[in-house]
Amino acid sequence: MEEVEYLDGVIRRWQIGGSSFLAWPERGARLMNWNISYADGTLRDIISWPEITEGSQFVKARGGNPILFPFCGRTFDNGIIHYWKDESGTSRPMPMHGFARQGSFEIARIDATGFMARFQPDHKAKQSYPFEYDFDVVYRFEEKALTVELRLRNRDRQPIPWSPGHHFYFALPWVEGTSRQHYTVSIPANKACRHAADGSLYHVTSFRTEDSLANPELIDRIHYDLSEPTISCECLGDDSKVEIDVGTSKHPDPGYALVTWTEADDSPFFCIEPWMGPPNSPEHKIGLHIVNPGETEAFSVTVRI
């Protein structure tokens, strides 16, 4: 592991075999880039990172893996966006995707295999999510895989709700001369839905568990109730693939969700996002998880090639 000056700070680089991982643990616990070099001299980006020139652009950069905590997507309180109602009935502000991706973290451990960073909530975060807790992001790197675990330890006297997730920006297309129509994604979900303007979920009645990434119906679609934990994205040209394991059980929690999204037809990325539950979980309760006082819960995801 080495330190690298970047913009207004210092990031870290891990070189493990042919794979190189770049991350800024103190800023959003953000994994920025994963690329791998092959014996023939070719280089492939697995998780992409854009060119940016100022530190102010970092949080909203379309790349890496922004951490979504304590809730994913948009939350609502009776139709009012960017609010959520806690168990006491108090309505509280909540930014889209929460506040960890733009927050500060403190490195708790760092070594040749990865790091653990602990969230340092500021005043706004404490107002939005008024609990006593430790939220840790743990990365472990291998030559052809990474595992990231989100951990919430309840240090409060009351239960704490959460439903976090990831926003992986996968580089795509990754084979020269291909486009999205040459890639498929397999999502073993029993249910799919979309997020309505009032915060409710409406079900998609017809969808394919294996679909082309060129299908516009994939954009902003939420898949959940997974029958098995592995999601696969494959290039039809050479059978290369990216696999994502959601959770650590052969039978995933029925609330676990997988969201597919990209920004535009020509964006050099496609996002395949493992979430602990669909957006607005505090209101509709699907995928909302509760951590009792003194307990710790984790959400683990592994990506491999």
C-alpha positions in Angstrom: 0.0 0.0 0.0 1.3 3.4 -0.9 0.2 7.0 -0.4 -0.5 9.2 -3.4 -1.1 13.0 -3.5 -4.4 13.7 -5.1 -6.2 17.1 -5.5 -6.2 18.6 -1.9 -5.3 15.4 0.0 -3.7 12.0 0.0 -5.3 8.8 -1.3 -4.0 5.2 -1.0 -3.1 2.6 -3.7 -3.0 -1.1 -3.1 -1.2 -3.3 -5.7 -2.2 -6.9 -5.3 -1.0 -9.1 -8.2 -2.2 -7.5 -11.4 -4.9 -5.5 -9.6 -4.6 -1.9 -8.5 -7.1 -0.4 -6.0 -7.4 3.4 -5.3 -9.4 4.7 -2.3 -9.8 7.7 -0.1 -10.7 6.2 3.3 -11.1 9.6 5.0 -13.5 11.1 2.4 -16.6 9.0 2.3 -14.6 5.8 2.7 -14.7 6.0 -1.1 -13.2 3.3 -3.2 -12.4 5.2 -6.4 -11.0 2.8 -8.9 -10.2 -0.9 -9.5 -8.2 -1.8 -12.5 -6.3 -4.9 -13.6 -3.3 -5.4 -15.9 -2.8 -8.6 -17.9 0.3 -10.3 -19.1 -0.2 -9.1 -22.7 0.1 -5.5 -21.5 -3.7 -4.7 -21.7 -5.3 -2.8 -18.8 -9.0 -3.1 -17.8 -10.9 -0.9 -15.5 -13.4 -2.8 -13.4 -14.7 0.1 -11.3 -14.2 3.4 -13.1 -13.2 6.9 -11.9 -13.6 10.1 -14.0 -11.1 12.9 -14.4 -11.8 15.7 -11.9 -9.8 18.8 -11.2 -11.1 20.1 -7.9 -11.8 18.6 -4.5 -15.3 20.1 -4.6 -16.1 17.7 -7.4 -15.2 14.6 -5.5 -18.5 13.8 -3.7 -20.6 13.9 -6.9 -18.1 12.3 -9.2 -19.6 9.6 -11.3 -17.3 6.8 -10.3 -16.0 4.5 -7.6 -18.3 3.2 -5.0 -20.2 5.8 -3.0 -21.4 4.5 0.4 -25.1 4.9 0.9 -26.0 5.2 4.6 -28.2 5.1 6.6 -30.8 4.7 3.8 -30.5 4.3 0.1 -32.2 6.5 -2.5 -34.9 9.0 -1.7 -36.8 8.9 1.6 -40.3 10.4 2.2 -42.5 11.3 5.1 -46.1 11.2 3.9 -45.1 12.4 0.4 -42.6 15.0 1.5 -39.3 14.1 -0.1 -35.9 14.1 1.7 -37.6 13.4 5.1 -38.2 10.3 7.2 -40.2 9.6 10.3 -38.6 7.9 13.2 -40.3 5.5 15.6 -41.2 8.4 17.9 -43.2 10.0 15.1 -40.6 12.8 14.6 -40.0 13.9 11.0 -36.3 14.4 10.2 -34.4 15.6 7.2 -32.5 12.9 5.2 -30.5 13.7 2.0 -30.8 11.4 -1.0 -28.6 8.3 -0.3 -28.0 9.5 3.3 -24.9 11.4 4.4 -21.9 9.0 4.5 -20.8 9.5 0.9 -20.2 13.2 1.6 -19.0 12.6 5.2 -15.7 12.3 7.0 -14.3 9.0 8.2 -11.4 8.1 10.5 -9.1 5.3 9.6 -9.4 2.6 12.2 -7.2 0.0 10.4 -5.1 0.1 7.3 -2.7 -2.6 6.0 -1.5 -4.4 2.8 -4.9 -6.0 2.3 -7.3 -3.1 2.8 -8.7 -0.8 5.4 -11.5 -0.1 7.9 -12.9 3.5 8.3 -15.3 4.8 10.9 -17.9 7.5 10.1 -17.6 10.7 12.0 -21.1 12.2 12.1 -21.3 16.0 11.9 -24.1 18.2 13.4 -26.4 17.7 10.4 -25.9 13.9 10.5 -26.7 13.9 14.2 -29.9 15.8 13.6 -31.0 13.5 10.7 -30.1 10.3 12.5 -30.0 11.0 16.3 -28.5 7.7 17.6 -25.4 6.6 19.3 -23.6 4.2 17.0 -20.4 3.1 15.2 -20.7 2.8 11.5 -17.7 1.2 9.9 -16.8 0.5 6.2 -14.4 -2.4 5.8 -12.6 -3.2 2.5 -10.6 -6.4 1.8 -8.7 -6.5 -1.5 -7.6 -9.6 -3.5 -6.1 -9.9 -7.0 -9.4 -10.7 -8.6 -12.0 -9.7 -6.0 -12.9 -7.3 -3.3 -15.2 -7.6 -0.3 -16.8 -4.6 1.4 -18.7 -4.9 4.6 -20.9 -2.2 6.2 -21.2 -2.6 10.0 -23.5 -0.8 12.4 -22.9 -1.2 16.1 -25.8 0.1 18.3 -24.3 2.0 21.3 -27.7 3.5 22.1 -30.5 2.5 24.5 -33.1 2.2 21.6 -33.3 0.2 18.4 -31.7 1.8 15.3 -33.2 1.4 11.8 -31.0 1.2 8.8 -30.9 0.1 5.1 -27.6 1.0 3.6 -26.0 0.1 0.2 -23.5 0.5 -2.5 -23.4 2.5 -5.8 -20.7 0.7 -7.9 -19.8 2.4 -11.1 -18.7 -0.5 -13.3 -16.7 0.4 -16.4 -18.6 -0.6 -19.4 -18.1 -1.6 -22.1 -14.9 -3.3 -21.0 -14.1 -5.0 -24.3 -12.9 -2.9 -27.2 -15.4 -2.7 -30.0 -18.4 -3.7 -27.9 -21.4 -1.8 -26.7 -24.1 -2.4 -24.2 -26.0 -4.7 -26.5 -23.1 -7.1 -26.1 -23.6 -7.4 -22.3 -26.2 -9.2 -20.2 -27.0 -9.1 -16.6 -28.5 -12.0 -14.6 -30.4 -11.0 -11.4 -32.2 -13.9 -9.7 -35.0 -11.8 -8.3 -38.6 -12.9 -7.7 -39.9 -9.3 -7.6 -39.2 -6.0 -9.2 -40.5 -2.5 -8.7 -40.0 1.2 -9.3 -40.0 4.2 -7.0 -43.0 6.5 -7.4 -42.9 10.3 -7.1 -44.7 10.1 -3.7 -42.3 7.6 -2.3 -44.4 4.5 -2.7 -43.2 1.4 -4.6 -45.2 0.1 -7.6 -44.5 -3.4 -8.9 -43.2 -4.3 -12.3 -45.4 -7.2 -13.4 -43.2 -8.5 -16.3 -39.4 -8.6 -16.2 -36.6 -11.0 -17.2 -34.1 -12.3 -14.7 -31.5 -12.2 -17.5 -31.6 -9.1 -19.7 -29.5 -7.1 -22.1 -27.8 -4.0 -20.6 -29.1 -2.2 -23.7 -32.7 -2.6 -22.4 -33.9 0.9 -21.2 -36.3 -0.8 -18.8 -33.4 -1.7 -16.6 -32.8 2.0 -15.7 -33.9 2.7 -12.2 -35.5 -0.7 -11.7 -35.3 -2.2 -8.3 -35.0 -6.0 -8.0 -35.5 -7.8 -4.7 -36.5 -11.1 -3.0 -33.4 -12.7 -4.5 -33.6 -16.5 -4.8 -29.8 -16.8 -4.7 -27.0 -14.3 -3.8 -25.0 -14.0 -7.0 -25.6 -11.4 -9.7 -23.6 -11.8 -12.9 -22.8 -9.3 -15.7 -21.3 -10.9 -18.8 -19.8 -9.9 -22.1 -21.1 -12.1 -24.9 -18.1 -11.4 -27.0 -15.5 -13.2 -24.9 -17.5 -14.6 -21.9 -15.7 -12.3 -19.4 -17.8 -11.3 -16.5 -18.3 -9.5 -13.2 -20.0 -11.3 -10.4 -21.5 -9.8 -7.3 -22.4 -11.8 -4.1 -25.0 -10.0 -2.0 -24.8 -11.1 1.6 -23.1 -14.2 3.0 -26.0 -16.6 3.0 -27.1 -19.0 0.2 -30.6 -17.6 0.9 -30.4 -13.8 0.9 -32.7 -11.7 3.1 -35.9 -11.2 1.1 -35.5 -7.4 1.5 -32.1 -7.2 -0.1 -32.3 -5.3 -3.4 -30.3 -4.8 -6.5 -30.7 -1.5 -8.4 -29.7 -1.0 -12.1 -28.9 2.5 -13.4 -26.9 4.6 -15.7 -26.8 8.3 -16.6 -27.1 8.2 -20.4 -26.9 5.9 -23.4 -23.2 6.8 -23.9 -22.0 6.9 -20.3 -18.8 4.9 -19.9 -20.3 3.1 -16.9 -23.2 1.0 -15.8 -24.2 0.9 -12.1 -25.2 -2.4 -10.5 -26.0 -1.5 -6.9 -26.5 -3.9 -4.0 -28.8 -2.4 -1.4 -30.0 -3.7 1.9 -33.5 -2.8 0.8 -35.5 -0.6 -1.7 -35.5 3.2 -1.4 -37.7 4.7 1.3 -37.5 1.7 3.5 -38.4 3.6 6.7 -41.9 4.2 5.3 -42.8 1.0 3.5 -40.6 -1.2 5.7 -39.4 -3.5 2.9 -35.7 -4.1 3.5 -35.7 -2.0 6.7 -33.4 -3.6 9.3 -33.3 -3.0 13.0 -30.2 -3.2 15.2 -31.0 -3.6 18.9 -29.0 -2.0 21.7 -25.6 -3.6 22.2 -25.8 -5.5 18.9 -24.0 -5.2 15.6 -25.3 -6.0 12.1 -23.3 -6.2 8.9 -24.1 -6.1 5.2 -21.4 -7.8 3.1 -20.8 -7.6 -0.7 -18.2 -9.3 -2.7 -17.3 -8.4 -6.3 -15.1 -10.7 -8.4 -13.9 -11.1 -12.0 
